[in-house]
Amino acid sequence: MKKLITLILLLAILVVANFIFNDESSKIKKDMQTLAEAIDLSGQVISIEINNNGETLKMVDKSFVGYPKSNSCFGIEKINLYCADEKKINLFNKFLNNYIKDIYENTEENINRLGFNDKNNEISIIIKTDNNKSNRKTLFFGNINNFSEVYVLQSNKIYKVNFLDGIFNIDTKFWIDKSKPIISLLESDEFDIKISKGSSDKFSLCELLKHKDLVMKPENSILRNSFIDLYASDVLTLQESKIRSEAEFLLTLRILSSNKKAYIRMWRRDYLVYMAFANNSQDVFVIPSSVYDNINSYCEK
């Protein structure tokens, strides 16, 4: 009987302790602020500008600058608003919604101690929301400690929050949306490929591969499939005159169902392979070297 009473008392103590603990935890959580709340950043983020030791990358919500919402994304400004990866953009939302772990005063001692005067680590991010024209916050970043926590200076306060790897990256190849193929072709599409080699606007025909040649001859299947499933690892912009002077190959893809043609320039420089559409577009795509090698093999016969 005593054992039963003892057990009941023990369970009662655990229930009460759990209630008190949960109540205290709830109070603590209510008192905690996210970084966005602490710096009074409200509304939907419409632009993000990363400044990393003198280099800048800016991304902007395309619908905010006049693009239709149905076709909107965060565009990378330096490459004609080419779409950024939505999952990567969500890094910023996650970072801004981090709970603050500690707050420090903006004093000379803390500025020096927490790494804001490090000339080799001058990093800032400018966040703008659609709340109003003045809702623009500049975040300066100090040290990242051994616990993957970063110190963030905004106005007269320094905040310590969890760091998210990637938010300082200014390489377009990190941010671009790699989920969509460069050319909209389906496995069921029928098309011819014309390969010419030369320079500038002087090209000589190497091979004309009809749809039948591409599907009936196994040696041509790799070439056909490379255009159906072609993705960019990076995107940059070049002047049309530069693209024309660099190009080594001129490719013509003719879609049989619509008789539409796509003209593609391709070249290799410094171990990278580039392609661009020959329609006055300045977008240049970095593609796998194997595509170049396969095309070149048709001109070496």
Disulfide bonds with the S-S distance in Angstrom:
Cys73-Cys83 1.98
Cys206-Cys299 2.09
